[in-house]
């Protein structure tokens, strides 16, 4: 899996309906909201890293309930729309609409 810049990941997440919440840790939590309601789908983004490599991308993929590296690539690079993501997560039972 290729590396991705943090700003690219954050931009993609926010376009798909994720909202950030800064906590007391070194990370920012991004939670998916659907129709204004918080879901259980979330991931963490580090303050300190500028680029994400395989290990962290795989952890993010699992947090987001994505099964393949290609699904994460599609999410980050934007071929996957917000609607497609919601449909996929609904189908997998990760969220209820």
N, C-alpha and C positions, 0 to 999 in steps of 0.2 A: 504494500500500500504506500503510495507517495506521502510525503510530509505535507502538512497544511499549516499556514500561518494562523495565529490565534485570531487576528482581526477578520480573516475570511470565515472562520468557524462561527465567531460571534455574529457576524453579519447574516450568515445563513440561518442560524438559530432564531434570531429576532424576526427575520422575514417569515419564518414558519410558525410564529406564534409563541415563542419562548420568551419569558420575562425574567430578568435578572434580579437577584436579591443578594446583596453583599452581607456577609456574615462576619464573624469574628476570626475566621480562619484565613488562610492564604489563598482561598479559592472563592469564586463567585458561582452561585447555584443558578442554573437556568432551568425553569420549570415551564412545561407546555400548558398553555391555557387554550381551551376550546370553547367558543361561544361565551367568553367571559368567565368560565369556570376552570379552576385549577385541576389539573390531572395528576396522576402519580408518576408521570414520565418526566424525568429530569436528568441533568448531567452537571458536572462541575468543570469550570474553566479556571486555570491557575493565573494568578496575578503575574507571576515571575517568568513564565515561559512565553517565548515569542513564536515558537514553532512546535507542532505536535508530530511525533513519530509513531511508529507501529504500536508500541506497547500502550501508550496513552490513547491512541485512536481506537484500539481494540477495547479498552476499558470503557471509553465513551460509547462505542457501538453497543456494548452490552447494557449500559445504563439506559440507552435510548430504545431498547427492545428491538434492535435491528439484528437480523440473522447473518447477514453477509457483509463483507468489506465493501462490496459494490453498492449495497444500499446506503451505507454511510457516505461513500463517495458521491452518490447521487444527491444525498441530502446536503452535503457541503457545497458541491459544485452547482447546485440548483436545477438539475433536470427533474428532481422530485419536487412537486409543488406541495404547498401546505395541505391542500385537499387530499392529495395522494398519500401523504404521510399520515393524516388522520384516518383515512380509509384502511391503510395497512395496519396501524396500531389498533384500530377497532376490530379488524378481522382477527388479529392475534390475541385479542382480549386484554390488551394492555390499558385501553381506555374504553369508556362507554359514552356514547354520544346521545 
